[in-house]
Amino acid sequence: MDIRALNAAQRYAASRPATEPQTQTSGAAEAALGVVKDFAATLQESEATAKAAMVGDADPHSLVQALAQTELAVEAAVTVRNKVVEAYQEILRMPV
């Protein structure tokens, strides 16, 4: 069997009918979930660096860098939270 025909048959079998509902989450939800995971990973890495610095296993430069990354991540999270709260309050003020 020709490889192109095999590839076409596999793609046809993997395609879904137009009437079948999508089971994937939206791109925005996936992006938001990725951001939350990155935020949590940044905090965990910074905490691990801080603990290592307390026992003398990390140099001061890596500690300062980890603290700066944590500060930036928390400031970004607070800014996003403030925008979400502001948008929610704006929706509540709309006349129905």
Secondary structure, 3 states (H helix, E strand, C coil): CCHHHHHHHHHHHHCCCCCCCCCCCCHHHHHHHHHHHHHHHHHHHHHHHHHHHHCCCCCHHHHHHHHHHHHHHHHHHHHHHHHHHHHHHHHHHCCC
